[in-house]
Amino acid sequence: MSTLPQISGRKVIAALSKIGYEKDHQTGSHITLRQSSSPYRRLTVPDHKEIAKGTLRSIIRQAGLSVNEFIELL
């Protein structure tokens, strides 16, 4: 199992934008991303300086990626 890096919400959004996620809207400090092509998944990313490891792992899983695939996007 790969170790997760400590990264900000903005870096997570930048990495996910490389695979087709676009900013849909923002409510407070949480940004909702929408996949631009089918299956049109939606993800909510907290806009924090440092995202908790469990939250980051959940976002990666919801995006349909493995940890290694996500790390390559960074």
Sequence and secondary structure as in RCSB ss.txt:
>XXXX:A:sequence
MSTLPQISGRKVIAALSKIGYEKDHQTGSHITLRQSSSPYRRLTVPDHKEIAKGTLRSIIRQAGLSVNEFIELL
>XXXX:A:secstr
        HHHHHHHHHTTTEEEEEEETTEEEEEESSTT  EEEEE  SS  HHHHHHHHHHTT  HHHHHHH 
